[in-house]
């Protein structure tokens, strides 16, 4: 069997999105490895995968996942590699070249699956003639949505030659054609068995409708996120029939949002899948992972996009009537209350259920693994 190495953005949203396809490949006898900076080792190990560190010499041993959760990966990498000038960027490409050569020699890699947001790494792999494909955890195309990643126009001509998997059924996208015949929509690839954090389940009041709220693991990048959370807390405080579980990530403490009413529970991390199973509605920033999980659990959404691909994802939710969209910059308590009421009365639940059936069919079909194994067969021939 083959050795497949995932190199993803070392952030929860990007890693979580790949665990389902990785476990399926592993279950089919392939050796699956994740190669990330050292601080991601514990998260990868908790999911049962082999881990090989990447860029280990450039991250201090005391740098932790908790610290990484308070800054963007790009900022961490810039500081780790001391990237300030164009010459530094060229030096980085040399470092990535050596890292990939060492990684593939150590693991005897048959196929590299590289995050679509790591174009420098993918371009280096291509230049080294290492068999590789892009694995995209978002629905934008790095080659035609240039505003999403730095230097995309520079890498686009080269990277457009690479096969790319989009971890989402095409039915959630807008009607359009992808730019290349070797770009594949596959299943949502949600690992329903992934390890989730502990949670005080005794705090859930089964007599009340549950609202699950998370603005994502990167909400600290948006300066307005704390005020959005306070607005939502005040809106739910007026609803005695509801309880809200609020996952606030590690850059805040529940005490930072005090006073918190009795029908709101704020925690740093929450078992999102388990809570969505019992939730009546979700309030989300519009990250694709959360949207996919809401659909698979049949939960209508209120989307308050913050940054990056989230406004486009919010537009997809509205286009398919899977929920409602609010403006995170200017949302008021009255507007938040109105969105909750509208979501309860509309056709959104019915639309989500219809999309849920499509998603489940795609999950069962498992096209993602078929594409990966097809790529493996091509590399073995070449």
Secondary structure, 3 states (H helix, E strand, C coil): CCEEEEECCCCHHHHHCCHHHHHHHHHCCCEEEEEECHHHHHHHHHCCCEEEECCHHHCCCCCCHHHHCCCCHHHHHHHHCCCCCHHHHHHHHHHHHHHHHHHHHHHCCCEEEEECCCHHHHHHHHHCCCCEEEEECCCCCCCCCHHHCCCHHHHHHHHCCCCEEECCCHHHCCCCCCCCCCEEECCCCCCCCCCCCCCCHHHCCCCCEEEEEECCCCHHHCCCHHHHHHHHHHHHHCCCCEEEEEECCCCCCHHHHCCCCCCEEEECCCCHHHHHCCCCEEEECCCHHHHHHHHHHCCEEEECCCCCCHHHHHHHHHHCCCEEECCCCCCCHHHHHHHHHHHHHCCHHHHHHHHHHHHHHHHHHCHHHHHHHHHHHHHHHC
